[in-house]
Amino acid sequence: MSIILNSFLSLVILLLNIYIWIVIIAAIISFVNADPYNPIVQFIRKATEPVFSFLRQKLPFIVVSGIDLSPLLLIFGINILIGILSQFYL
C-alpha cells in the first residue's frame, strides 16, 4: 500500500511542479505582447487565469502599484503544499 501512496504523491508533486512552470510562463507572457490567438497562450491563460482572478478577488492587496503579485503568491502556496506532501513519504 505504501508503494501506491508514494507513487500517487510523486505524481501529485510532479503535476504541481509542472503547474509552477506554467505559472512562471504565464507571468512572462504578461510582460510581452504575446499573440492572444496562439493556442499555447490560450491554454496557459485558461490554466492560470481562474486561479489568479480568485486570488485577486479574495486578496485585493495583492496588486501593488499596478504590479500583480498573484503569480508569486500562487508559487509560494504551491511550494508550501509540496513541502507538506513531501512529509508523507514513507
Secondary structure, DSSP 4 states (H G I P E B T S, - for coil): -HHHHHHHHHHHHHHHHHHHHHHHHHHHHHHTT--TT-HHHHHHHHHHHHHHHHHHHH-GGGEETTEE-HHHHHHHHHHHHHHHHHTT--
